């Protein structure tokens, strides 16, 4: 009947799936969206402030247990409990204690915006992986290593999410680099290398004014080096953000341990020794030490 719809269990209008979460749109109308939000145990996410006007977000715990951290207070919630945010002034940390399923009601249509942006960026990343076989899975591995390092260093959870997304999409600018360079089976010439050095600039430009806006610094500066020898801006030391320095180490580690057409992959131990030999010149020593701890503890 027009104006009325019945749906069976697990039916949804559309679902956006990421590594540790999913969001399923159940109903929408007159600016209101109703969704089911599922999070894996231990995944930290945030309710963020919203600068676009009035916003109410309501969450009801359908399954599992989750904690909300705000104003130095931690509240644990389970089935039947709920929380909501109305024009937040500061982010609230959400951390599932188990796999959790939440009913989410929003006064503004955010789902389509999230869905469109993620689909566009993932499509571009897939095209990059087709253009450059070396990058297949590279972004995901760099993301996982970067997150392990960030947690070892005690980076605040609200920055961890940004590091994860910046690491995942750090090479997205390679979509603008010619296939003849990306797929070259031998070492690049000086001119070709100058061209490849533009990919962080292209990537930074691509994420401006998108849901990845806050990752632009990581994407632009993941090839900077603490002694100023990196590119594209020749930044030194603390001129490079902590987030970009973390991704730089994780990116180099994965590059060293991945096979290239012109060389075999290094062992994990060999790559770590190479990074340690360049700590203080190319790489932040504290971050290299954190990576070593992660490897020793089996976290990467």
Backbone as numpy.savetxt, mean C-alpha at the origin, in Angstrom:
# Nx Ny Nz CAx CAy CAz Cx Cy Cz
-40.58 -6.51 -8.19 -41.43 -5.32 -8.19 -40.54 -4.07 -8.19
-40.92 -3.07 -8.95 -40.13 -1.85 -9.00 -40.06 -1.19 -7.63
-38.84 -0.84 -7.24 -38.66 -0.19 -5.94 -38.45 -1.16 -4.80
-38.44 -2.47 -5.09 -38.24 -3.46 -4.02 -37.36 -4.58 -4.56
-36.40 -5.01 -3.75 -35.49 -6.06 -4.21 -35.16 -6.98 -3.03
-35.18 -8.27 -3.30 -34.81 -9.28 -2.31 -33.52 -9.95 -2.79
-32.55 -10.11 -1.88 -31.28 -10.72 -2.24 -31.00 -11.90 -1.32
-30.35 -12.91 -1.85 -29.94 -14.07 -1.07 -28.62 -13.79 -0.36
-28.29 -14.67 0.57 -27.03 -14.54 1.31 -25.85 -14.49 0.35
-24.89 -13.61 0.65 -23.65 -13.44 -0.10 -23.84 -12.75 -1.45
-25.05 -12.30 -1.76 -25.25 -11.51 -2.97 -24.84 -10.07 -2.70
-24.28 -9.41 -3.70 -23.88 -8.02 -3.57 -23.92 -7.37 -4.94
-24.10 -6.06 -4.96 -24.10 -5.32 -6.22 -22.71 -5.36 -6.84
-21.70 -5.17 -5.99 -20.30 -5.18 -6.44 -19.42 -5.40 -5.23
-18.29 -6.07 -5.43 -17.34 -6.31 -4.34 -15.94 -5.91 -4.79
-15.26 -5.17 -3.92 -13.86 -4.82 -4.13 -13.04 -5.67 -3.17
-12.11 -6.46 -3.71 -11.31 -7.37 -2.90 -9.86 -6.94 -2.91
-9.25 -6.81 -1.73 -7.83 -6.57 -1.60 -7.22 -7.71 -0.79
-5.91 -7.63 -0.54 -5.21 -8.75 0.07 -5.84 -9.15 1.40
-6.11 -8.18 2.27 -6.56 -8.48 3.63 -7.94 -7.93 3.96
-8.69 -7.53 2.93 -10.00 -6.95 3.19 -10.88 -7.05 1.96
-12.17 -6.87 2.16 -13.11 -6.77 1.04 -14.26 -5.87 1.45
-14.83 -5.21 0.46 -15.97 -4.32 0.70 -17.03 -4.66 -0.34
-18.21 -5.06 0.14 -19.30 -5.48 -0.75 -20.47 -4.51 -0.63
-20.83 -3.89 -1.75 -21.94 -2.95 -1.77 -23.26 -3.71 -1.83
-24.12 -3.51 -0.83 -25.40 -4.21 -0.76 -26.55 -3.37 -1.32
-26.55 -2.08 -1.02 -27.65 -1.21 -1.45 -27.17 0.23 -1.43
-27.79 1.06 -2.28 -27.46 2.48 -2.27 -28.63 3.26 -2.83
-28.73 4.50 -2.41 -29.80 5.36 -2.88 -29.82 6.66 -2.09
-30.12 7.77 -2.79 -30.21 9.09 -2.17 -28.94 9.43 -1.38
-27.79 9.04 -1.93 -26.53 9.38 -1.29 -26.11 8.47 -0.16
-26.91 7.46 0.16 -26.59 6.54 1.25 -26.11 5.21 0.67
-25.07 4.62 1.27 -24.57 3.31 0.85 -24.57 2.36 2.04
-24.95 1.10 1.77 -24.91 0.05 2.78 -24.00 -1.06 2.24
-22.97 -1.40 3.02 -21.98 -2.37 2.56 -21.65 -3.35 3.67
-21.01 -4.45 3.30 -20.39 -5.36 4.26 -18.88 -5.23 4.10
-18.21 -4.93 5.20 -16.77 -4.71 5.21 -16.13 -5.86 5.98
-15.26 -6.61 5.30 -14.59 -7.75 5.94 -13.10 -7.48 6.04
-12.54 -7.76 7.24 -11.13 -7.55 7.51 -10.51 -8.81 8.09
-9.27 -9.10 7.68 -8.55 -10.23 8.25 -7.99 -9.88 9.62
-7.82 -10.89 10.45 -7.27 -10.70 11.79 -5.92 -9.99 11.74
-5.74 -9.01 12.62 -4.46 -8.33 12.76 -4.21 -7.21 11.79
-5.09 -7.02 10.80 -4.91 -5.96 9.82 -5.32 -4.62 10.45
-4.43 -3.66 10.41 -4.74 -2.36 10.97 -5.28 -1.45 9.86
-6.42 -0.82 10.12 -6.97 0.16 9.19 -7.49 1.34 10.00
-8.00 2.34 9.31 -8.36 3.57 10.00 -9.67 4.15 9.48
-10.41 4.77 10.40 -11.46 5.70 10.02 -10.78 7.05 9.91
-10.83 7.66 8.74 -10.10 8.90 8.51 -11.02 10.11 8.58
-10.41 11.27 8.77 -11.14 12.52 8.72 -11.62 12.74 7.29
-12.64 13.54 7.13 -13.23 13.75 5.81 -13.42 15.25 5.60
-12.73 15.78 4.58 -12.74 17.22 4.35 -13.84 17.64 3.38
-14.63 16.69 2.89 -15.60 17.00 1.85 -16.98 17.38 2.35
-17.11 17.77 3.60 -18.42 18.15 4.13 -18.91 17.20 5.20
-20.21 17.06 5.33 -20.83 16.25 6.38 -20.76 14.76 6.01
-20.31 13.93 6.95 -20.22 12.49 6.71 -20.51 11.71 7.99
-21.42 10.77 7.90 -21.71 9.83 8.98 -21.39 8.43 8.49
-20.57 7.68 9.25 -20.27 6.29 8.95 -20.63 5.45 10.17
-21.45 4.42 9.94 -21.94 3.55 11.02 -21.45 2.13 10.76
-20.94 1.47 11.79 -20.44 0.10 11.68 -21.07 -0.78 12.76
-21.63 -1.92 12.32 -22.23 -2.89 13.24 -21.46 -4.20 13.10
-21.01 -4.76 14.22 -20.20 -5.98 14.18 -21.10 -7.19 13.96
-21.00 -7.80 12.78 -21.80 -8.99 12.46 -21.11 -10.24 12.99
-19.81 -10.32 12.76 -19.03 -11.49 13.22 -17.65 -11.01 13.67
-17.07 -11.73 14.65 -15.70 -11.50 15.06 -15.55 -10.46 16.16
-14.29 -10.12 16.43 -13.96 -9.14 17.48 -12.99 -8.12 16.92
-13.18 -6.87 17.30 -12.36 -5.78 16.79 -12.14 -4.75 17.89
-10.99 -4.08 17.87 -10.74 -3.02 18.84 -10.68 -1.68 18.12
-11.16 -0.63 18.80 -11.10 0.74 18.31 -10.16 1.52 19.22
-9.17 2.18 18.65 -8.20 2.94 19.44 -8.31 4.42 19.11
-8.59 5.22 20.13 -8.77 6.66 19.93 -8.52 7.38 21.25
-7.91 8.56 21.17 -7.67 9.41 22.35 -7.05 8.62 23.50
-6.03 7.78 23.18 -5.34 6.97 24.19 -6.27 5.97 24.89
-7.37 5.63 24.23 -8.32 4.66 24.79 -8.50 3.52 23.79
-8.62 2.29 24.30 -8.85 1.13 23.45 -10.13 0.44 23.91
-11.07 0.26 22.98 -12.35 -0.37 23.29 -12.48 -1.63 22.45
-12.81 -2.75 23.08 -12.96 -4.02 22.37 -14.45 -4.29 22.12
-14.76 -4.66 20.86 -16.15 -4.87 20.46 -16.32 -6.25 19.85
-17.53 -6.81 20.01 -17.86 -8.11 19.44 -19.23 -8.09 18.80
-19.74 -9.27 18.46 -21.03 -9.40 17.78 -22.11 -8.58 18.47
-22.82 -7.77 17.70 -23.91 -6.96 18.23 -23.50 -5.57 18.65
-22.21 -5.35 18.87 -21.74 -4.01 19.21 -21.63 -3.16 17.94
-21.61 -1.87 18.12 -21.49 -1.00 16.96 -20.76 0.30 17.33
-20.30 1.00 16.30 -19.66 2.30 16.49 -19.94 3.15 15.26
-19.85 4.44 15.43 -20.06 5.31 14.27 -19.21 6.56 14.41
-18.95 7.20 13.28 -18.15 8.41 13.24 -18.91 9.48 12.47
-18.96 10.67 13.05 -19.64 11.79 12.41 -18.68 12.97 12.35
-18.18 13.25 11.16 -17.24 14.37 10.96 -16.05 14.29 11.91
-15.29 13.20 11.79 -14.12 12.97 12.64 -13.13 14.13 12.58
-12.53 14.41 13.74 -11.48 15.43 13.82 -10.09 14.80 13.83
-10.00 13.49 14.12 -8.71 12.78 14.12 -8.98 11.32 13.75
-8.01 10.63 13.11 -8.22 9.24 12.71 -8.45 8.31 13.91
-9.22 7.25 13.70 -9.46 6.21 14.70 -8.90 4.91 14.15
-8.07 4.23 14.94 -7.46 2.97 14.51 -8.42 1.82 14.76
-8.58 0.96 13.76 -9.39 -0.25 13.87 -8.47 -1.45 13.71
-8.51 -2.38 14.66 -7.64 -3.55 14.58 -8.44 -4.81 14.92
-8.73 -5.65 13.93 -9.47 -6.89 14.18 -8.66 -7.85 15.05
-9.28 -8.39 16.07 -8.64 -9.41 16.90 -8.83 -10.80 16.29
-9.88 -10.93 15.46 -10.16 -12.13 14.67 -10.56 -11.64 13.28
-10.79 -12.57 12.34 -11.44 -12.15 11.11 -12.77 -11.52 11.50
-13.10 -10.40 10.89 -14.29 -9.67 11.33 -15.13 -9.25 10.13
-16.44 -9.23 10.33 -17.38 -8.78 9.31 -18.22 -7.66 9.90
-18.24 -6.53 9.22 -18.95 -5.35 9.70 -20.01 -4.91 8.70
-21.18 -4.53 9.19 -22.17 -3.86 8.37 -21.82 -2.39 8.37
-21.65 -1.80 7.20 -21.20 -0.42 7.08 -22.28 0.39 6.37
-22.71 1.48 7.01 -23.67 2.40 6.41 -23.02 3.77 6.34
-23.00 4.37 5.15 -22.36 5.66 4.94 -23.36 6.65 4.38
-23.30 7.89 4.86 -24.22 8.92 4.37 -23.76 9.53 3.06
-22.60 9.11 2.58 -22.09 9.61 1.30 -21.66 8.42 0.42
-21.85 8.51 -0.88 -21.50 7.39 -1.78 -20.00 7.30 -2.00
-19.32 6.54 -1.16 -17.86 6.39 -1.25 -17.44 5.15 -2.02
-18.31 4.13 -2.07 -17.92 2.84 -2.64 -17.49 2.96 -4.10
-18.28 3.63 -4.92 -17.96 3.73 -6.34 -16.64 4.45 -6.56
-16.38 5.45 -5.72 -15.11 6.17 -5.82 -13.95 5.23 -5.53
-14.07 4.45 -4.45 -13.02 3.51 -4.07 -12.85 2.45 -5.14
-13.96 1.89 -5.59 -13.94 0.82 -6.58 -13.28 1.27 -7.88
-13.67 2.44 -8.37 -13.15 2.95 -9.64 -11.64 3.19 -9.55
-11.22 3.87 -8.47 -9.81 4.21 -8.33 -8.94 2.97 -8.21
-9.36 2.01 -7.38 -8.57 0.80 -7.20 -8.50 0.01 -8.50
-9.61 -0.07 -9.21 -9.64 -0.81 -10.47 -8.72 -0.18 -11.50
-8.73 1.16 -11.58 -7.89 1.84 -12.55 -6.42 1.60 -12.24
-6.02 1.78 -10.97 -4.62 1.63 -10.60 -4.15 0.18 -10.73
-4.99 -0.77 -10.34 -4.62 -2.17 -10.48 -4.49 -2.56 -11.94
-5.34 -1.97 -12.79 -5.25 -2.24 -14.22 -3.92 -1.74 -14.78
-3.52 -0.54 -14.36 -2.24 0.02 -14.82 -1.09 -0.85 -14.32
-1.17 -1.28 -13.05 -0.10 -2.11 -12.49 0.00 -3.43 -13.25
-1.14 -3.99 -13.65 -1.13 -5.23 -14.44 -0.47 -5.00 -15.80
-0.73 -3.83 -16.39 -0.11 -3.51 -17.67 1.40 -3.37 -17.54
1.84 -2.79 -16.42 3.28 -2.67 -16.17 3.91 -4.05 -16.08
3.24 -4.98 -15.39 3.78 -6.33 -15.24 3.83 -7.06 -16.58
2.90 -6.74 -17.47 2.94 -7.33 -18.81 4.11 -6.75 -19.60
4.32 -5.42 -19.47 5.41 -4.76 -20.17 6.77 -5.23 -19.68
6.89 -5.44 -18.35 8.18 -5.75 -17.74 8.01 -7.00 -16.88
8.39 -8.15 -17.39 8.17 -9.41 -16.68 8.86 -9.44 -15.32
9.94 -8.67 -15.17 10.65 -8.63 -13.88 9.74 -8.12 -12.76
8.82 -7.20 -13.11 7.99 -6.58 -12.07 6.84 -7.48 -11.63
6.65 -8.65 -12.26 5.54 -9.51 -11.89 5.70 -9.96 -10.42
4.78 -9.53 -9.60 4.83 -9.86 -8.18 5.79 -9.00 -7.37
6.58 -8.16 -8.07 7.59 -7.35 -7.38 6.95 -6.39 -6.40
5.90 -5.69 -6.84 5.24 -4.72 -5.97 4.69 -5.36 -4.71
4.10 -6.54 -4.85 3.54 -7.21 -3.68 4.63 -7.65 -2.71
5.75 -8.13 -3.25 6.85 -8.54 -2.38 7.46 -7.33 -1.66
7.63 -6.24 -2.40 8.18 -5.03 -1.79 7.23 -4.51 -0.71
5.93 -4.60 -0.97 4.94 -4.20 0.04 5.10 -5.02 1.31
5.21 -6.33 1.17 5.29 -7.19 2.36 6.57 -6.96 3.15
7.70 -6.78 2.44 8.97 -6.52 3.13 8.93 -5.14 3.79
8.38 -4.16 3.09 8.30 -2.80 3.64 7.46 -2.78 4.92
6.35 -3.50 4.90 5.49 -3.54 6.09 6.20 -4.22 7.26
6.91 -5.29 7.00 7.65 -5.98 8.06 8.68 -5.04 8.67
9.40 -4.30 7.84 10.40 -3.35 8.34 9.72 -2.25 9.15
8.62 -1.71 8.63 7.92 -0.62 9.31 7.45 -1.05 10.70
6.93 -2.27 10.78 6.46 -2.76 12.08 7.62 -2.97 13.03
8.74 -3.47 12.51 9.92 -3.69 13.34 10.44 -2.36 13.90
10.32 -1.30 13.10 10.78 0.02 13.52 9.77 0.75 14.40
8.58 0.17 14.56 7.55 0.82 15.36 6.90 2.01 14.68
6.87 1.98 13.35 6.20 3.05 12.60 4.72 3.06 12.98
4.13 4.22 13.26 2.72 4.29 13.64 1.82 3.60 12.61
0.80 2.89 13.07 -0.07 2.15 12.15 -0.67 2.99 11.03
-0.97 4.27 11.33 -1.57 5.10 10.28 -0.61 5.34 9.12
0.71 5.25 9.37 1.69 5.39 8.30 1.96 4.05 7.61
1.70 2.94 8.30 1.94 1.63 7.71 1.07 1.41 6.48
-0.17 1.84 6.55 -1.09 1.65 5.42 -0.58 2.42 4.20
-0.07 3.64 4.44 0.47 4.45 3.35 1.72 3.81 2.75
2.56 3.24 3.62 3.76 2.54 3.15 3.37 1.34 2.30
2.36 0.60 2.74 1.91 -0.58 2.00 1.45 -0.22 0.60
0.64 0.85 0.49 0.13 1.23 -0.83 1.23 1.85 -1.70
2.10 2.66 -1.09 3.20 3.25 -1.85 4.15 2.18 -2.38
4.42 1.18 -1.54 5.30 0.08 -1.96 4.66 -0.73 -3.08
3.38 -1.01 -2.96 2.69 -1.82 -3.97 2.73 -1.13 -5.34
2.57 0.18 -5.36 2.47 0.91 -6.63 3.72 1.71 -6.97
4.86 1.40 -6.30 6.04 2.26 -6.48 6.56 2.30 -7.91
6.35 1.26 -8.69 6.86 1.22 -10.07 5.79 1.52 -11.11
4.67 2.09 -10.70 3.55 2.26 -11.63 3.92 3.17 -12.80
4.89 4.07 -12.59 5.31 4.98 -13.65 6.00 4.30 -14.81
6.36 3.03 -14.66 7.01 2.29 -15.75 6.06 2.09 -16.93
4.78 2.35 -16.74 3.83 2.23 -17.84 4.20 3.21 -18.96
4.92 4.30 -18.60 5.31 5.32 -19.58 6.65 5.04 -20.24
7.34 3.98 -19.82 8.65 3.65 -20.37 8.51 2.67 -21.54
9.27 2.91 -22.59 9.15 2.09 -23.81 9.48 0.62 -23.55
8.76 -0.25 -24.23 8.99 -1.69 -24.11 10.42 -2.07 -24.47
10.99 -1.38 -25.44 12.34 -1.72 -25.89 13.36 -1.56 -24.77
13.07 -0.67 -23.83 13.96 -0.46 -22.69 13.62 -1.44 -21.57
12.33 -1.56 -21.25 11.91 -2.43 -20.14 12.22 -3.90 -20.42
12.12 -4.28 -21.68 12.30 -5.69 -22.03 13.69 -6.01 -22.58
14.59 -5.06 -22.51 15.93 -5.29 -23.04 16.62 -6.39 -22.25
17.14 -7.43 -22.91 17.72 -8.58 -22.21 19.16 -8.38 -21.74
19.70 -7.19 -21.96 21.07 -6.90 -21.53 21.08 -5.59 -20.75
22.22 -5.21 -20.26 22.32 -3.99 -19.47 21.95 -2.77 -20.33
21.38 -1.75 -19.66 20.95 -0.56 -20.37 22.13 0.36 -20.69
22.01 1.09 -21.79 22.98 2.13 -22.10 22.75 3.32 -21.17
23.68 4.27 -21.16 23.53 5.45 -20.31 22.25 6.20 -20.67
21.97 6.35 -21.95 20.77 7.06 -22.40 19.50 6.33 -21.98
19.51 5.01 -22.10 18.35 4.22 -21.71 18.12 4.30 -20.21
19.23 4.30 -19.45 19.09 4.39 -18.00 18.53 5.76 -17.59
18.94 6.82 -18.30 18.38 8.15 -18.02 16.88 8.15 -18.25
16.43 7.40 -19.24 14.99 7.30 -19.50 14.28 6.53 -18.39
14.85 5.41 -17.96 14.22 4.60 -16.91 14.16 5.37 -15.60
15.10 6.31 -15.41 15.14 7.09 -14.18 13.96 8.05 -14.05
13.19 8.19 -15.14 12.02 9.07 -15.09 10.79 8.38 -14.52
10.84 7.03 -14.34 9.61 6.35 -13.92 9.08 6.80 -12.56
9.94 7.18 -11.59 9.36 7.70 -10.34 8.62 9.02 -10.54
9.09 9.85 -11.46 8.43 11.12 -11.75 7.07 10.86 -12.39
7.04 9.96 -13.38 5.78 9.61 -14.03 4.79 9.03 -13.02
5.27 8.13 -12.15 4.40 7.51 -11.16 3.83 8.52 -10.19
4.67 9.45 -9.74 4.22 10.50 -8.84 3.11 11.33 -9.48
3.29 11.67 -10.74 2.27 12.46 -11.46 0.96 11.69 -11.60
1.07 10.38 -11.78 -0.12 9.56 -12.01 -1.02 9.47 -10.78
-0.43 9.48 -9.57 -1.24 9.28 -8.37 -1.75 10.59 -7.78
-1.28 11.72 -8.31 -1.79 13.00 -7.83 -3.29 13.07 -8.07
-4.02 13.59 -7.09 -5.48 13.75 -7.16 -6.22 12.43 -7.28
-5.59 11.33 -6.79 -6.26 10.03 -6.75 -6.29 9.56 -5.31
-6.86 8.36 -5.07 -6.90 7.83 -3.71 -5.50 7.49 -3.21
-4.51 7.48 -4.13 -3.12 7.22 -3.77 -2.31 8.51 -3.59
-2.99 9.63 -3.51 -2.34 10.94 -3.39 -1.25 10.95 -2.32
-1.53 10.36 -1.17 -0.59 10.42 -0.05 0.64 9.55 -0.25
0.66 8.75 -1.32 1.83 7.90 -1.57 2.80 8.54 -2.56
2.49 9.74 -3.05 3.29 10.31 -4.14 4.76 10.51 -3.73
5.01 10.83 -2.46 6.38 11.01 -2.00 7.16 9.69 -2.06
6.52 8.61 -1.62 7.17 7.29 -1.67 7.49 6.91 -3.11
6.52 7.10 -3.98 6.68 6.71 -5.38 7.77 7.54 -6.06
7.82 8.83 -5.77 8.83 9.69 -6.40 10.23 9.43 -5.85
10.34 9.06 -4.58 11.65 9.05 -3.93 12.17 7.66 -3.54
11.58 6.59 -4.09 12.04 5.26 -3.68 13.41 4.90 -4.26
13.93 5.73 -5.19 15.29 5.52 -5.71 16.28 6.58 -5.20
15.86 7.40 -4.25 16.81 8.33 -3.63 17.73 7.54 -2.70
18.93 8.06 -2.47 19.92 7.39 -1.61 20.45 8.38 -0.58
20.77 7.90 0.61 21.07 8.80 1.73 22.31 9.67 1.49
23.19 9.27 0.58 24.37 10.08 0.28 24.14 11.06 -0.88
22.89 11.13 -1.35 22.54 12.07 -2.41 22.79 11.58 -3.82
23.16 10.31 -3.97 23.49 9.78 -5.29 22.28 9.22 -6.04
21.11 9.26 -5.43 19.93 8.67 -6.05 19.22 9.62 -7.01
18.03 9.23 -7.45 17.26 10.04 -8.40 15.78 9.96 -8.03
14.95 10.92 -8.47 15.22 11.95 -9.48 15.68 13.29 -8.91
15.66 13.46 -7.58 15.90 14.77 -6.99 17.22 14.90 -6.24
17.99 13.80 -6.14 19.28 13.87 -5.46 19.18 14.25 -4.00
18.14 13.78 -3.31 17.95 14.10 -1.90 18.97 13.35 -1.04
19.25 13.92 0.15 20.19 13.30 1.08 19.53 13.04 2.42
19.98 11.99 3.11 19.62 11.74 4.51 18.15 11.94 4.81
17.89 12.79 5.83 16.52 13.02 6.27 15.70 13.86 5.31
16.32 14.33 4.24 15.52 14.98 3.19 14.60 13.95 2.55
14.97 12.70 2.64 14.15 11.59 2.13 13.25 11.14 3.27
11.96 11.01 3.02 11.05 10.60 4.09 11.38 9.19 4.58
11.04 8.91 5.83 11.26 7.57 6.38 10.56 6.52 5.53
9.34 6.84 5.09 8.58 5.89 4.29 9.30 5.54 3.00
9.85 6.56 2.32 10.58 6.31 1.07 11.88 5.56 1.33
12.56 5.84 2.47 13.79 5.13 2.80 13.51 3.65 3.08
12.37 3.37 3.70 12.00 1.98 3.96 11.74 1.24 2.64
10.96 1.85 1.76 10.64 1.20 0.49 11.90 1.05 -0.37
12.83 2.00 -0.27 14.09 1.90 -1.02 14.86 0.64 -0.65
14.93 0.34 0.65 15.64 -0.86 1.11 14.90 -2.12 0.67
13.58 -2.13 0.85 12.78 -3.30 0.47 12.84 -3.54 -1.04
12.79 -2.46 -1.82 12.85 -2.55 -3.28 14.20 -3.12 -3.72
15.28 -2.62 -3.15 16.62 -3.10 -3.51 16.81 -4.56 -3.11
16.30 -4.91 -1.94 16.43 -6.29 -1.47 15.72 -7.24 -2.42
14.51 -6.90 -2.84 13.79 -7.78 -3.76 14.44 -7.80 -5.13
14.98 -6.66 -5.58 15.66 -6.62 -6.87 16.88 -7.54 -6.86
17.64 -7.50 -5.76 18.84 -8.34 -5.66 18.51 -9.82 -5.61
17.40 -10.18 -5.00 17.04 -11.59 -4.83 16.14 -12.10 -5.96
15.96 -11.28 -7.00 15.17 -11.68 -8.17 16.10 -11.89 -9.36
15.79 -12.88 -10.16 16.61 -13.18 -11.34 16.37 -12.15 -12.42
17.44 -11.69 -13.05 17.36 -10.78 -14.19 17.91 -11.49 -15.42
17.57 -11.00 -16.63 18.09 -11.64 -17.84 19.62 -11.69 -17.88
20.28 -10.69 -17.27 21.74 -10.60 -17.35 22.45 -11.07 -16.08
21.73 -11.58 -15.09 22.38 -12.11 -13.89 21.42 -13.01 -13.11
21.99 -13.91 -12.32 21.18 -14.77 -11.46 20.77 -14.01 -10.20
19.75 -14.54 -9.53 19.32 -13.94 -8.27 20.36 -14.18 -7.18
20.54 -13.19 -6.33 21.42 -13.35 -5.17 20.67 -14.11 -4.09
21.39 -14.74 -3.20 20.76 -15.37 -2.04 20.31 -14.28 -1.08
19.41 -14.64 -0.20 18.93 -13.70 0.82 20.11 -13.19 1.65
21.00 -14.09 2.03 22.16 -13.71 2.82 23.07 -12.77 2.03
23.29 -13.09 0.76 24.15 -12.26 -0.07 23.58 -10.86 -0.26
22.26 -10.78 -0.49 21.62 -9.48 -0.66 21.72 -8.65 0.61
21.53 -9.30 1.75 21.62 -8.58 3.02 23.03 -8.05 3.24
24.02 -8.85 2.93 25.41 -8.40 3.09 25.70 -7.21 2.17
25.16 -7.25 0.96 25.34 -6.13 0.03 24.71 -4.86 0.59
23.50 -4.98 1.12 22.83 -3.82 1.71 23.61 -3.29 2.92
24.12 -4.19 3.74 24.89 -3.77 4.93 26.17 -3.06 4.52
26.79 -3.50 3.42 28.03 -2.86 2.98 27.78 -1.44 2.49
26.53 -1.14 2.11 26.20 0.19 1.61 25.34 0.98 2.60
25.17 0.45 3.81 24.43 1.17 4.84 25.21 2.41 5.25
24.53 3.53 5.31 25.18 4.79 5.65 25.60 5.59 4.44
25.71 4.93 3.29 26.01 5.63 2.05 24.79 5.60 1.13
24.39 4.39 0.74 23.21 4.24 -0.11 21.92 4.14 0.72
21.99 3.40 1.82 20.77 3.06 2.57 20.87 3.49 4.03
19.69 3.72 4.61 19.59 4.08 6.03 20.00 2.88 6.87
21.06 3.00 7.71 21.54 1.85 8.50 20.49 1.26 9.43
19.66 2.11 10.02 18.64 1.61 10.94 17.64 0.73 10.21
17.32 1.10 8.99 16.36 0.33 8.21 16.98 -1.00 7.76
18.24 -0.98 7.37 18.93 -2.21 7.00 19.00 -3.15 8.20
19.28 -2.61 9.39 19.31 -3.44 10.61 17.94 -4.03 10.89
16.89 -3.25 10.65 15.53 -3.75 10.88 15.22 -4.89 9.91
15.65 -4.75 8.65 15.46 -5.83 7.68 16.19 -7.08 8.13
17.41 -6.93 8.62 18.18 -8.09 9.11 17.43 -8.80 10.23
16.85 -8.02 11.14 16.07 -8.61 12.24 14.85 -9.34 11.71
14.19 -8.77 10.72 13.01 -9.39 10.13 13.37 -10.74 9.48
14.51 -10.77 8.78 14.95 -12.00 8.14 15.29 -13.06 9.19
16.02 -12.62 10.23 16.42 -13.55 11.29 15.21 -14.16 12.00
14.16 -13.36 12.14 12.95 -13.81 12.84 11.93 -14.46 11.91
12.28 -14.59 10.64 11.38 -15.25 9.69 10.17 -14.42 9.32
10.27 -13.10 9.41 9.14 -12.22 9.12 9.07 -11.85 7.65
10.17 -12.13 6.91 10.14 -11.89 5.45 10.72 -13.12 4.76
